[in-house]
């Protein structure tokens, strides 16, 4: 193989040791993803069981399968959230409570709105679904409320697990 920069091996320099995207940081991100996967899965499972099994709505045709799917996607959402949370609430920012709450809030809003289903009775362009807000009717507001509680619990409990792991030294904050 001819000498090329792709295959070149170099000695660590002080710049590479402090590199924000070193192998050590990548390993911490993988560990963070695993913590988020486990915490998110544990956090969402009872809420999904309430929503999908105990009190399913008309759109859920197979309660147990929907519960498994929601638990699995909640675990994946927890993993992705944990990685983003680690990069946002980095070393030196841990005292800024509003930053952590902002990350939780942003993920909660996106997941909540993505789970709202528009009824067949709604008109489009512009969207009109009825009382009380025109754009959102009572059914859509109820969906948003329950999905919002579920999402807030998912991401808040995942953030609490992350903070616990930071405190115990199991994972490190991004530097």
Legacy VTK file of the C-alpha trace (Angstrom):
# vtk DataFile Version 3.0
C-alpha trace
ASCII
DATASET POLYDATA
POINTS 175 float
0.000 0.000 0.000
1.540 3.285 -0.999
1.993 5.872 1.706
-1.180 7.861 2.037
-2.741 10.017 4.735
-5.611 7.525 5.098
-3.327 4.737 6.338
-0.836 6.931 8.173
-0.248 6.244 11.849
0.820 9.195 13.924
2.007 9.638 17.452
-0.361 11.326 19.896
0.282 15.015 20.229
-0.980 17.288 22.993
-3.652 18.550 20.568
-4.899 14.981 19.922
-4.977 14.066 23.617
-7.353 16.970 24.266
-9.342 16.336 21.096
-13.074 16.693 21.791
-13.786 13.839 19.421
-11.134 11.395 20.595
-11.757 7.675 20.938
-12.238 8.177 24.698
-15.044 10.686 24.022
-16.621 8.300 21.525
-16.589 5.502 24.085
-18.241 7.825 26.623
-20.918 8.598 24.026
-21.535 4.881 23.492
-21.816 4.366 27.253
-24.171 7.336 27.372
-26.333 5.803 24.648
-26.553 2.535 26.570
-27.579 4.366 29.761
-30.203 6.293 27.796
-31.479 3.133 26.116
-31.942 1.342 29.435
-33.298 4.339 31.346
-35.612 5.355 28.508
-36.934 1.821 28.140
-37.581 1.508 31.857
-39.166 4.962 32.025
-41.556 4.552 29.100
-42.709 0.960 29.667
-45.287 1.576 32.442
-46.660 4.698 30.717
-46.962 2.861 27.415
-48.709 -0.028 29.194
-51.302 2.395 30.588
-51.802 4.021 27.210
-51.692 0.910 25.011
-53.056 -1.890 27.211
-55.067 -0.513 30.132
-56.716 2.456 28.364
-56.228 2.064 24.601
-57.903 4.499 22.238
-59.717 3.608 19.026
-56.553 3.775 16.908
-54.821 0.912 18.755
-55.754 -2.389 17.121
-53.235 -4.728 18.798
-52.534 -3.525 22.350
-49.615 -5.797 23.222
-47.815 -5.273 19.922
-48.331 -1.513 20.185
-46.997 -1.569 23.766
-43.867 -3.426 22.655
-43.346 -1.021 19.754
-43.854 2.057 21.942
-41.483 0.659 24.583
-38.828 -0.104 21.960
-39.083 3.291 20.272
-39.083 4.968 23.685
-35.838 3.181 24.539
-34.282 4.334 21.249
-35.523 7.875 21.886
-33.939 7.705 25.337
-30.601 6.667 23.823
-30.601 9.516 21.306
-31.759 11.966 23.957
-28.961 10.895 26.319
-26.287 11.501 23.676
-27.654 14.962 22.848
-28.057 15.727 26.574
-24.393 14.825 27.150
-23.261 17.229 24.425
-25.566 20.056 25.573
-25.133 19.804 29.340
-21.383 19.484 29.089
-18.639 19.993 31.616
-18.952 23.493 33.060
-22.661 23.740 32.202
-23.980 21.306 34.820
-25.048 24.145 37.133
-27.237 25.673 34.417
-30.551 23.964 35.246
-32.387 25.807 32.483
-30.148 24.229 29.852
-31.006 20.692 30.975
-34.697 21.546 31.253
-34.572 23.102 27.783
-33.188 19.902 26.270
-35.866 17.861 28.056
-38.560 20.293 26.908
-37.418 20.315 23.285
-37.420 16.522 23.053
-40.786 16.353 24.839
-42.439 18.800 22.435
-41.115 17.061 19.326
-42.158 13.580 20.492
-45.545 14.801 21.735
-46.551 16.579 18.540
-45.314 13.676 16.421
-47.726 11.327 18.190
-50.896 13.418 17.684
-53.214 11.992 15.023
-55.567 14.165 12.996
-59.140 12.903 12.728
-60.845 12.005 9.441
-63.344 14.801 10.005
-60.668 17.535 9.803
-60.454 19.809 6.775
-57.062 20.607 5.304
-55.379 23.724 3.877
-55.813 25.350 6.350
-56.262 22.624 8.948
-59.616 22.911 10.734
-60.645 20.224 13.222
-63.236 21.936 15.389
-63.687 23.192 18.920
-62.018 24.507 20.993
-59.129 25.893 18.899
-60.020 25.115 15.312
-56.589 23.725 14.527
-56.687 21.402 17.552
-59.935 19.792 18.624
-60.620 18.161 21.992
-59.446 14.737 20.818
-56.135 16.107 19.556
-55.635 18.066 22.779
-56.263 14.924 24.811
-53.729 13.010 22.703
-51.192 15.802 23.188
-51.810 15.901 26.936
-51.276 12.189 27.544
-48.427 11.887 25.067
-46.851 14.960 26.662
-46.950 13.378 30.114
-45.481 10.173 28.713
-42.740 12.055 26.848
-41.871 14.317 29.778
-41.508 11.264 32.028
-39.377 9.490 29.426
-36.901 12.329 28.988
-36.891 13.626 32.573
-36.195 10.161 33.978
-33.502 9.564 31.361
-31.889 12.892 32.299
-32.050 11.912 35.989
-30.304 8.618 35.162
-27.662 10.533 33.237
-27.087 12.943 36.122
-26.807 10.002 38.522
-24.204 8.339 36.286
-22.260 11.621 36.047
-22.311 11.962 39.825
-21.087 8.387 40.373
-18.428 8.664 37.646
-19.866 5.884 35.464
-19.870 8.227 32.481
-18.225 11.597 31.986
-19.649 14.841 30.725
-18.541 16.054 27.325
-15.611 18.429 27.736
LINES 1 176
175 0 1 2 3 4 5 6 7 8 9 10 11 12 13 14 15 16 17 18 19 20 21 22 23 24 25 26 27 28 29 30 31 32 33 34 35 36 37 38 39 40 41 42 43 44 45 46 47 48 49 50 51 52 53 54 55 56 57 58 59 60 61 62 63 64 65 66 67 68 69 70 71 72 73 74 75 76 77 78 79 80 81 82 83 84 85 86 87 88 89 90 91 92 93 94 95 96 97 98 99 100 101 102 103 104 105 106 107 108 109 110 111 112 113 114 115 116 117 118 119 120 121 122 123 124 125 126 127 128 129 130 131 132 133 134 135 136 137 138 139 140 141 142 143 144 145 146 147 148 149 150 151 152 153 154 155 156 157 158 159 160 161 162 163 164 165 166 167 168 169 170 171 172 173 174
